[in-house]
């Protein structure tokens, strides 16, 4: 028992045990070496045979394609064709009467049918149709009546040399395209195009010596142009696992196509498998025994490592889990114990850091609120005191007091630190109404709040200090009519609130200051504490006064706080 326990506690001895078991099967190693060596020799010989076959097939296909290109050139030199195309290009310079044009059209189409028949006799029954297009897009054709799918691509297809037929790098309804640009020899003007389309099914006869699905004609981008499986035409050539097939490729110098053959290795190595059957059967029993033993031994070694690796990947994504059920006492078990200790310490550290940051932010926010509320209350009560001294305005005090009561109740009531923008705007409206009682006809305000932004979440009491600054440093000091405009809109998926006043001539030095007072700094601190440093406040000089711009993210409130809305309801 002591020896077993000692071996279990040392990974080194476990590996010695595995290698000792593997030395019991030299016959398997010899048989595998023989099989691999023989396979490489046979594959080399078969590869040479495949290359020879590919060369013969490619020459055959190139010969057919070259013959079609020559036929296309002969058709393009036809006088009737050029006469018809020149008339379409410039009817004033090359005039034709209607009867002459009709006669030429009939001659050209009859000639195309004759040429299509000659192609079938001289080259083979591969052509599907012949088409001629003039510069106006009019078509003359012979053969199948299926329409051209990619006419625009045929027209703009680039050519290396004018007047030389080229095979397109794309297909049209699975048909190969031989395209010839018809050019006026006198002026060099393109008069039209001549297109020969090859039937996709009939073309497969050129390589019918290959097994189904083993031969492909592709373009330079490995798009299948022709194969016996019609569904694969127009798609990328299918990928094959390394070692599953013997692939032979040859590029055509005349067409630019690639010819690809893929022969399964199983077919090529049939001979070597027969030679190796005897040695494999002899070694099979020993091989199975070693695999079984090695499997169970390695499983106990690799299973904890695999689990540990998986948990490490989860830890990278901040999903911390402990590894459990490792029953050994070796180095792997010690590694698992160390991992568990690291995870426990990491989680404890995260909790400590998070708690410290949270307490710090709460303390900062509490300090801001402590500064903010008394300042607001003092200024508002001062406005009420002014109204109380006027006999003709004393009847407004109940309305002002009621408004003030709503504002005070809203500002000091416990609850969430955020409210909807609609609620905050209603609070600002009531606050400005108090000032409107004071200024009478010398002050007006306007609030522009789109409906889709009403439920955006904003910090509570974020607008009041800005409005208060507008009165203290601007509107209180002008002789004319004061005005405050509050606008809310969306910009680059963020919420922008602008508070603009018309106190431009009041206190020039203070109004032109680029800095911000403690009130505005407090607002900016709150915004950045809640949303990050990319958001905040900006003070700009407007056309008639100061513009204060707030930038915050758009976060929608899930539920509307009805009680809060009632607290700031207009009197």
N, C-alpha and C positions, 0 to 999 in steps of 0.2 A: 504493500500500500504506500509506503514511503517513496518508493521509486516512481510509482504512478503519479503521486502528488507532486514529486519534484519535476517530472516531465511536463505536467499540466501547468506548472508555474513558470516555465521557460519557453518562450516562443522559438528560440534557437533550436531546441531539441525537437519541437514539433516539425520544423522544416527538415531536420535530419531524417525524421521518420518518413516523411513524404518522399524525399529523394532516395532513401533506401528501398522503398517499395517500387519506385520507378526503375531501379536497376534490375529488377526481376524480369523485365520484359525486353531483353535485347533483341529478341526475334521480331517484335513489333517495330523497333527502330530500323532494323535491317530491311524488313518488308516495305516500310514506308519510304525509305531511301530509294529502294529499287523502283518502287512505283512512281515516285516523283521524277527521278532521272529518266526513266523510260517515257514518261508522259511528255517531258520537255523535248526529247528527241523526236517523238512522233508529232507533236504539235509543230515543230520546226518544219518537218517534211510536209505536213498537211498545209501549213501556211504557204509554203512555196507553191504547192499545187493550187491553192485558192487564188494566189496572186496571178498565176498563169491563166486560170479560168476568168478572173476578173479582167485581165488585160484583153482577152479575146472578146468578152462581152462588151467592154467599153468601146473597143474598136468597131464592133457591130452597131452599137447604138450611135456612136459618133458618125459612122457612115450614113445611117438613116437620117440623122438630124442635118448633116451637111447636104444631103440630097434635097431635103425639103427647103433648106436655105437657098440652094441654087435654083430650084423651081420658083421660089418667091422672087428672086432677082430677075428671072426671065419674064415673069408676069409683070413686074414693075417696069420693064423696058418696053412694054406694049404701047404702040402709038395711040391706040384708041383710049387707053387709060389716061395717058398724059393729056390728050386733047380734052377729055371730059373734066379732068381735075383742074387744068388751067382755066377753063371756062368758069368753074365754080370759084376759083381764086380771084380772077379779074375778068368778069364778063364784058367789060368795056374794051379791054385789050384783046381778048380772045372770044369774040362774040359767036354764039350759036343760036340758030333759030329753034323754036320749040320742037319742030319736026326733026331737026338734026340732032338735038340733044336726046330726044326719045330714041332715035335710031342708034345713037352711040351707046345709050344705056343698055339697050337690048343686046348689042354686040358684046359689050363688056361682060354682062352677066352670062351670056352664052359662052364666051371665052372662059370665064371662071369655072363653069360646069365642065367644060372640056378639060381644063387643066386639072380639076379635081379627079376626073376619071383617069387621066394620064398618071397622076401621082399614085393612084391605087394600082395601076398596072406596072409602073416602072420601079416604084419604091416599096409599096406595100399598103395594105388597107389600114392606114393609121390616121389619115387626115379626117377630121370631123367636119370642118368647113373652112372656106376662104372668104375673107372680108376685105373690102376696100372702103376707106373713109376719106371724103374730101374735107377741105378746111372748114366747111359749114356743118360737118357732122353727118352728112348724108351717107348712107351705107349702100354698097353693092355687094352682094354675097352669093355664094353657092354652097350647098350642103345643108347641115342641120339648121333648123330655124330658131334654135335657142339664142336669145339675145346676148350681146356682150355685157358682162357684169362690171368690168372695170375699164370702161372706155376712156375715162380721164387719165387713168394711170398709163394706158397705152399711148396716149397722145404726148404726155410729158416724160415718157421713158427716155433716159439719157442713152446716147449712142457714142461709141468710141470713134467711129468713122461714119460720115454721111454716105447714104446709098448702100451700106453693107447690112444685110439682115443679121439680127441678133436675137438670141433666145432670152425671153423675159425672165427676171428673177422672181416673178410672181405668177400665179395661175388664175385662170378665169373659168369658174364653174368646174374646177378640177382639171381643166384642159391645159396642156402645155402650149405656150404662145411663142411663135416665130414672128417677130415684128420687123417690118422694113419701112423706113422713113422715105417716102417718095419725094424727091427733090427735083426742082426745075434745073436742068443742067446749064441753062443759059444764065439764070439769075441767082441760082443757089437758094431759091425760096422753097420752103417746105410746102408741098401741095397737098399732102395727106399721108395716110398710112395704109400699108398692106399687111394683113394679119392672117397667118395660117394657124389654125387650132387643131391639136392632135387629140384624138379620142382617148380618155384616160384608161379605159378598159383594154382597148386594142393595143396600146403601147406596151402593156405588160407582156405581150408575146415576144418582145425583144429580149426578155430575161426570164422566160418561162422554165429554163433549165434549173433555176434555183427553187428551193423549197419555199412554201408560202410564208410570207412575213420575214424573209431573210435578205431581201434585196431592196434598196432604196435609191432613188434619184433625188438629190437635194440641191438647194442653192448654196451660196457661200455662207449663209446664216443658218444652215442646217434645217431649213424648212423643207419638208417632204414635198417634192414636185410630182413624184410618181411612185407607186407601189401597188402590189396586188390587193392590199386592204384599202379600199376607197375611203374609208372613214378617217384614215390617218393622213390623207393628202391635205396639205395646207397647215399641218401642225408640225411642231418640232419633232425631229427624229427621236423615237423613244430611247431613254437611257437604259443601259444594261449594267448589271453588277459586274465588277471586275472579276475575271476568271470564269464567267458563265458562258461567254461566247468568244470566238475568234473573229475579230473585226478586220476587214480589208477595205481600204479606201483608195480611190484613184480619182484625180481631178482631170476633167476634160479640158484640153487646150483650146478646142474650137467653140464650145458652148459655155464654159465657165461652171458647168454643173459638177457635182461630186457624185460618184457612184460608190455606194457603201453596201457591203455584204456582211452579214453576221451569221456565222455558222455555230450552233451550239457545240460547246466543248464535248458534250456527251457523245455526239455523233463522231467527232474527230478522234476521240480516244477509245472507241469501241474495241480496237485491237489490243491496246495495252491493258484494258480491263480484263480481257480474257486471259492474258498472260499472268495477271496479278491475282486471279481468283484463288489459285491454289495456296499461295503464301498468305493471303488474307484469311482464308478459312482456318489455316493452321494457327495463326496468331490471334484469332478472334476471341477464343476463350480467355487467354491471358489478358488481352486488352480490356475485355469487359470487367474482369476481376479488378484490374488496376483502376479503372474508371470509378467503380463503385467505392473502393476503399478511399481513393483520393477525394472523391466528392464529399464523403462524410467528414473526412479529416479537415479539408479546406473550408467546409461549411462552418465549422465551429470557429475557424480563424477569421474568415472574411465577413461573417454575418455581423459581428459587433463593429467592424470597420465600416461596413456599408451603412449601418444605422448611424454611426458617428458622423460620417460624411453627410448624410441626409439632414441630420440635425444642425450641422454647421451651416449648410446652405439656408436652412430656415432662420438661423440666428442672424445671417446677413440681412434678412428681410425683417428683422426685429421681432421674430417669433421665437421666443426662448423656451425650449423644452429640455427636460432632463432625459438622459439615456437610462433605461431600466433593463432588468433581466439579463445581466452579463454574469454568468455563473463561474467563470474561470478566475484564476489568481495570477495570471501572467502579466507581461508588459502591456498588453491591450487593455486588460482590466484596470491597470493603473492609469492608463491614458483616459479611459472612460471616467474614472473617479476625478481626475484633474479637470476634465471637461465639465462635469457636473458642478464642481466647486467654482469654476469660472462663470458658469451661467448664473448660479446663485448670487455671486458677488456682483455680477453685471446688473442683474435685476434690482438688487439693493441700491446700487449706485445710481441707477436711473431714477428710482423712486426718490432718493435724496435730492438729486439735482432738480427734478421736476417740482418737488415740494418747495425747495428754496426759491426757484424762479417764480412760482405761483404766489408765494408769500410776498416776494419783493414787488410784484406788479400790483397786488391788492393794496399794499401799503402806499404805493405811489398814487393809485387811483383814489384812495381814501383821502390823501393829502390834497389832491386837486379838488375834490368835492368840498372839503372843509374850507378851502379858500373861496370857492365859487359861490355857494349858496348865500352866505352873509352879504357878500358884495351885491348880489342881485336884489336881495330883500331891502337893503339900505336905499338903493337908488329908487326902487319902486315906491317905497313908503314916502320918499321925498316928493315924488310926483303927486301922490295923494294929498300930501300936506299943502302943496301949492293950490290944488283944486279946492280945498276946504276954505281957503282964504278969500275965495271969490264968491260973492252973494249970488250973482246971476248963474254961476256954474255949480252951486252947491247941490242942486237937484240931480247932478250927474254922479255924485259920490256913491249912491247905492250901486249903480252899474259898475263904477270903477272898483269899488270894494268887492263886489261879487266877482269881477274879473280877477282882482288881486287874490281873492281867496282861492279861486281855481288855480291860479299860477303857483301860489305857495303850496297848496295841497299837492300839486303835480311835482313840484321841485323837491319837496322833502319827503314825499311818500316812499316807503320801502318797496323794493321790487327789483325787477331786472334793470341792468344798466343800459339796456337798449330798448328803443321804441321804434314803431314804424315811422317812416318819413311823413306820412299823413298826419299822425299825432303830433310830431314835432312842428310841422307847419301850422297846425291849429293853435299850438301853444304860442308860436311866434306871432300869429295873427292877433291873438288876445293881447299880447304884450304891446303890439303896435297900436291896438285900439285904445289902450290906456293913454298912449302919447297923443293919439288923435283927439281925444277929449281935451287934452291940454293945449294943443296947437290949433284946435278948431279947423279953420279952412286953410291954415298955413302948412298942412302936412297931409300927404296921401301915400298910399302904399299899393303895391301890386304883387301878387303871388302867382307864379306859373309852375304848376305841378302836374305833369302828365299822369294819366290814370295808371299806366303800367309801372310807375315808380312809387306809387303810394304805399305799397307794402314792403319797400326796401328797408332794411334794418339799419338804424343809425344810433350813435351814442345819445343818451338822454341829455337834454339841455345843451346841445352843441351849437345852436344858432343864437341864443339869447345874448351871450357876451359880445358877439359881432354886431348885432343890432344895437346894443347898448353903446358900443364904441362909435357907431354911426351917428347916434344922437349927441353924445358927449363931445366928439371931436369934429362934427360936421354940421348937422342940421340945427343944433342949438345956437350956432353962431352965424347963420345966414339970415338975411332980411327977407328974402323971397320965400316962395313956397317950397317946402322940403318934400323930398320923395325918396322912398326906399323900394327897390325892386328886388324880389327874390326869385331866382330861376333855378330849376332843377332839370337836368338833362343827362343823357347817356353819351359817353365818349370813350371809344375803344374798350367797350365792355366794363367801364367804370362809371360810378356816379359822380357827377359834378354839380355842386351847389354854388351859385354866385349870389352874393349880397352886394348890391350897388346902391350908393347914395349920391345925391347931387350937391354935397357940401364941398365943392371943389375949391372955393375961394376962402374957406374958413381955415384959420391957423395954418398958414402955408408951410412953416417949418415942420410942424408935426405931421401934416398930411403928406409931405414929400419924403418923410423918413422911410428908408428902405427896411428898417428893422420892424419888429413886432413887439407890442407891449406884453405885459405879463398875462393879460386875458387871452390874447391870441396865441401866445406861447403855450398857455395851459391847454387850449383847444388842440393845438398841434401835438402836444405830448399825449393827450388822450387818444387821438387818432392813431398815432404811431404805436402806442402801447397795445391797442386793440388789433390793428391791422398790419403793422410793419412799417419800416422806414420808407418804402416806396410811395406811401400815401401821406397826406398832410395838408398844409394850408399855404396859400400864396396871396400876397397883397400887391395889387396892381393899381396904377393910376388910370382911371377911366376918363372919358371925355368931359364929364361934368363933376366927377367926384372920385371917391375911392371905390375899388372893386375888390372884395375879399372872396377868394375862390377856394372851396373845399374839395378835396379829391379822396373818395372812399370806394371800396369795392362794392359791387352789387350783391347783397345777401338778402334774400327774401325771408320775411318772418312767416313761420308756419301758421300761427294763430294770431288773430287780432285781439289785443287786450281791450275788451269792451269797457271795463271799469276805468281804465286810464282815459279813454275817449270821453267818458262821462265827466271825469274830473276836470277836463279842460274845455268842456262844452261852452260855447259862446253864451253870454248872459242875454 
